[in-house]
Amino acid sequence: MSRMGILLVALLALALIAGSSMAASISLKLSGPGAVNDSTIRVGDTVLVDIYWTNDKPRRGFTVGFEISSKDIKNVLHVSDSGKGLNKNGDVKGYNGWEDKSIFDVTGVMIPEVDWDGELPDVLGFGGAVAKQRYNAHEEMKCLSFEMIVPETGTLTVDSSFWPPGGYWKFGSGEKPEWTGPYHFKVVEAAKEAKKAEK
């Protein structure tokens, strides 16, 4: 093979690697008054656990689920915002077309609340399907969030979870989105956080 041929093959390989780096993945970030940073939550303040997606190609639908657990925190408070979220309580929100039927045109994003009562562990499922369109490729963006208050210090873990009866992590094609968790969030007193900022 000529040098030019080798160079073209190398460039093609690099393009494929670069193109596949976006893939379909799910990650978490924190926001709201209770978010000290992306790994620390302030006790007693409202915090949003934001769910970010990337998608690499058109898809017909998805199911995913999450579990909040802790070895030392017994419960969390799901902030009520009736009529302004995706679920009855309103603590689960959608963004960038996930808040209505803009993308998932069958029923919008469905929220099966398997065990979402604040007593840990809590499990929450998400699902969506398309009929006339497709869930198209996009760069990382905030798509969903759930809002809560953590009333005591400790460590919260958010991980992927199955939710019964059929809530496996998968797309309609059978592929699974990549998960960058589990995530461990330290929950601290506001006074301790202020002392750290002074130093």
N, C-alpha and C positions, 0 to 999 in steps of 0.2 A: 504494500500500500504506500502511496506517495505521502510526502509530508503534508501536502494540502488535504488529502483524504483523512489522515490521522488527526489533523487540526479540526476538520469538520466534524468527525466523530466525537472528539473531545468536547467541542462546543455544544453539540446536540446532547451529550450526556449531562453537561452542566445545566443546560436549559431544562432538561427533564427533572433534575434534582431541584433546581430553583422552583419550577412549577409545582412540584409535589410537596414543597415545604409548607404550603398553606394548608393542605389536606382538609379534613373536617375534624375540628377539635373543640373542646369545651374547657373553659377555665373560669376561675372565680376572682373577683375583686370586692373590696369593701367600699361603701360610701355612706354619707349621712353624718349627722353630728356625733354618733358613737364610733365612727371609724377614726382611730388614731393614725393608722397606716394600714397597709394591706395584710398585716398579720396580727394586728392588735385592735381590740374592741374595748371601749370605755363602758364600764358597768353602769346600768341605769339609763343610758341614752339610746335613742333609736338608731339602729344600724341597718343598712341594706346589704344583703349578700347578692352581688350582681353577677349574673351568669353571662359570660361572653362566648360567642360562637365564631368559628370560621367555617366556611363551606367551600369545597373544591369543585363541585359539579351539581347540575340540576338533580333534584330528588323528589320523590312522591310523598314522603312522610317520615315521621320519626317517633320514637318513644325513648325517654330517659327518666331516671329517678334519682333522688338524693336523700341521704339520711343525715340528720344532725344528731350527734351523740356526744357524751362527755363522761369521764370517770368521776368528776367532782362537781358538776353542775347538774341539778335535778330537773330544772325546767327553764323555759324561755317564754316570753310573752309575745304572741303574734299580734302586731299592731292592727287594729280594726280600722278600715277605711271603706265602709260598705258602699257598693255601687261604683267604686273607682278602680277596681282591680279585676283580675281574671277569675278569681274565686269569690265565693259569697262573702267572706270576711274582708276581702279587699287588700290583704297583705301581700298578695302575689301580683306583680305588675308585668306588663309586656311593653316593649319598645321597638322602634324601627320596623313597624309592620306586624309585630307579634302581638299587639294590643287589640287587634280586631281580626277581620277575615281578609286583610290585604294580602297576606301570603298563604296562610293555611285556610283555603276558601271553603272547606267542607263545614267545619264548626268553629273555626278559630283554634287557638291553642287550648286543649282540654287539660284540666287540672284534677286528676283523681286524688282526693285527699285520703290517703290510706290510713294514716295515723298522724294527724296534724293538729294535736290538741295542746301542745306546749310541754307535755310531760315527756322528757327525753328517754329513749330515742324517738325522734319524729321522722316520718317518711313522707315524701311528697313526689308525685309523678307528674310528668308532662307528656303530651302527645299532640301530634298535628298531622293532618292529611290534606292533600290537594286533589282537585278534580279537573278544573279547567286550566290550571297553570302548573308551574313547578316551583319548588323552593330552590331558587337559583344560587349560584356561587357568589360569595362575598368575602371580603377581608374581615378581620376581627371586628366585631361590634357587640355592644350590649343589647341583649335580646330579652332577658327576663331578670327578675329580682324577687327576693322575698324579704319582708321587713319585720324586724323583731327588736325586742329589748331583752338584754341579758341581765337578770337582777342580782347576780352574785359573781364573784371572781372565780377563775379557774381556766380551763382550756376546753374549747369547743372544737369538734372535728366534723367537717362536712365531707362526705364521700359519696361516690356513686352507689346506687342501690336499685335492686329489682323491686317493682311494686306489683302485687298480685291483681288480677290473675295472669296478665300477659305482658307486664311492663318491663321487658328486657331492654338493655341499651342497644338500640339498633335503628337503622334507617329502613325504609320500605324495601330496599334492595337486599337487606340482610347484613350489609356492612355495619361496623360499629364506629361511632365517633371516638376519637382519641380523648382520653380523660387525663388532665394534668394533676389530678389530686391523688390521695386525699389532702385536704387543707386543714391545718391546725391553727386556730385563732386563740391567742392569749387574751383573756378578759381581765382588765385591771381597774383599780379604783382611780377616780379622777385625781385625787390628791397625789397619788404616787406618780401619775403621769406628769403633773405640774412640777413636781420636784425634779424629775429627770430633765425637763425642759429648762429649768433654771441652771443646771450644771453645765 
